[in-house]
Amino acid sequence: MKWIEISFWICMGIVFYAFLGYGIVLYAMVLIKRIVSKDKLEAKPFEPAVTLVIPCFNEADILRAKVANSKKLDYPADKLKIVFITDGSTDGSDCYLNAWPDIVVLHENRRGGKTAAENRAMKYVDTPFVIFSDANTMLNSAAVKNIVKHFEDDMVGCVSGEKRIINDAADSASAAGEGIYWKYESLLKKLDSELNSACGAAGELVAFRSSLYRDLPEDTLLDDFMQSMQMAASGYRIIYEKEAYAVETASENVAEELKRKIRICAGGWQSIQRLSGNLTMQKTPLLYFQYVSHRVLRWTITPFLLIAIFILNMYIIKSGSQFYMTIMVAQVLFYSAAIIGYILENRRVTFKPVFVPYYFCIMNYAVLAGLRRYLSGQQKATWDKAQRKAVTLN
């Protein structure tokens, strides 16, 4: 029985660390850095030439809003080049965009996926910095200014904006769970960046030093993550800038969100495999510690550990321990809450925390489903985006 208890607590410890413990450790490390670090001088205005690239596939229904949003960005017009790439689109997106002579439109009939489109778009980028943004997200007016200011530091290779999820008080499980998750994830990214470097970037809004961009294989599933982490592995920093943000609504429902999560998790397995030779403890110890703590644990072993915890707990309570019985009851209540979240999935419920256990379980199921899809080769670089509600940003 002793080894079962030891195994139980090891599993519990890793799961706690992956989801909450790392955040506590990270916050403590950042506090120490703030104490020992000297105050930095305020940066001077920095407005270099920038290219904003917007990959889109059959997004004609939202292009008017995206174009308007892009033109409202608070940045010198003569220093901001806007490029839409519509490869593979069959809804006339390219024809619609050609109505704006000051926008560069790239189109070919072949649909190779987002990575292929970005690789091709970079051939037309002649500015020192490039910003990528999804067509279905709206940027705050100061996004470009707040991003590029960090590139005044020559060791910054990538700047990631913040992803913000809009939902109302009566949204469904996907909206409630996704919104809460991204608030916590944004906090971790901010602390990672302040300590050393963020661990990856969100494709909704991400900027790169153009000279560091390297074409990725077209089958790359998480292009933004891979591109940024390759730069970080080479010694450059990834900065997280919360005052440059991309706004989007949550997925229409959990089924749509699960589709997106499984793709991301399949990409997570792929990314870990492809980064294994470049990102190591010997080359970049602090970054590696952050990467394993923030990404690898969640993308790999935590779902298996959650299953192990439940099974091991069942064996341990046979000894009659009230303490372990209490833990078992807590697990049953948690997963029961997840089932309730499933039942109420598409209903309007104002008490959002009821969906947190459900979203947590969905996230961990997606890791398992993503592994299966990655190993079977079923996840392709081209995919149908998750359905979301329309969003506008004033």
Protein Blocks (a to p, Z undefined) as FASTA:
>chain_A
ZZmmmmmmmmmmmmmmmmmmmmmmmmmmmmmmmmmpccdddddddddddddddddehill
mmmmmmmmmmmpccdfklcccdddfehianhmmmmmmmpmkbccdddfbdgbjklmmmmm
mmmpcbfbdcdddfkbccdfklmmmmmmmmmpmkbmbdcddddddddfkbcfklmmmmmm
mmmmmmmmmmmmmmmpcedjdfkbccddfklpccddfklmblmlmmmmmmmmnopacddd
fkbccdddddfblmlmmmmmmmmmmmmmmmmmmmmmmmcfklmmmlmmmmmmmmmmmmmm
mmmmmmmmmmmmmmmmmnopaklmmmmmmmmmmmmmmmmmmmmmmpccfblmlmmmmmmm
mmmmmmmmmmmmmmnomacfbdcdddddddddZZ
